[in-house]
């Protein structure tokens, strides 16, 4: 699959405005997630394994936490990827996990 852009998703009272990953694993390569909104994880909310390579998560918003990426559980690997310009923060996690970026 080539480059994918996910934009303008809106699950205002849910999780993962762009991508919601409640199970399995997600690999994102040479893609963009931008302009989406959710309560948690405006761009991405993950409960399992997430790997991003040469991709970007920008301009997303969350009404509670994790404007860019919200890590509820699982692992996150970012390789040559940008998570920036998200509000209220770029990355957040459910305690006791640490923010992924």
Secondary structure, DSSP 8 states (H G I E B T S, - for coil): ----EEE--EEEEEE-SSEEE-SSEEEEES-EEES-EEEE-SSEEESSEEEEES-EEES-EEEEE-SSEEESSS-EEEES-EEES-BS-SEEE-TTS----
